[in-house]
Amino acid sequence: MEQTVILPGRLSGGVIGKLIEAIVDAYRSRGKLALFLRVRLDKRIDDITLEYDLQTVAFHLVEKAERERWLHDLVVALYQDTRNARVAAFYQMYTSILSKQEELSITQEQGIPIVCEGNGLTLSLWGLMGSETGWGQVQGGQVAALVRSHVETVPTSIIRVH
């Protein structure tokens, strides 16, 4: 069973600015953006911000999505929801950023302590060294160190669990 988990990282200010511009250009009103959020992502705009200026609303939306780790879901939903040229251009740039990131593959054997919840990934680095995996301290420690260093140094990581 293969499962792909996106570990959203922080996008640069310039990339965030382009995403905000794309959202504003695509929806053009708080009401249209609110409808999109509710229908496509099951999010309520008033839970994100009470602001009415669309650029400010888009900024708060992106900040919350990034902070709560559903930015990837937001970008994909935007792309799927609209045929807007700015959204399409942003999506192409975003996927290019993702494709340039190194992919880390982990073979999931019985008992490896990996838990996927929504957009998050919980990986017990200590569990990798335990008897649950059969890897022992040396091999488990090497995998744990690799995962830890990868997640800490790469802004956006894709981890495939087989």
Buried (B, 14 or more C-beta within 10 A) or exposed (E): EEEEBBBBBEBEEEBBEBBBBBBBBBBEEBEEBBBBBEEBBEBEBEEBBEBEEBEBBBBBBBBBBBEBBBBBBBBBBBBEBBEBEBBBEBBEBBEEBBEEBEEBEBEBEEEBBBEBEEBBBEBBBEBBBBEBBEBEEEEBBEBBEEBEEBBEEBEBBBBBBE
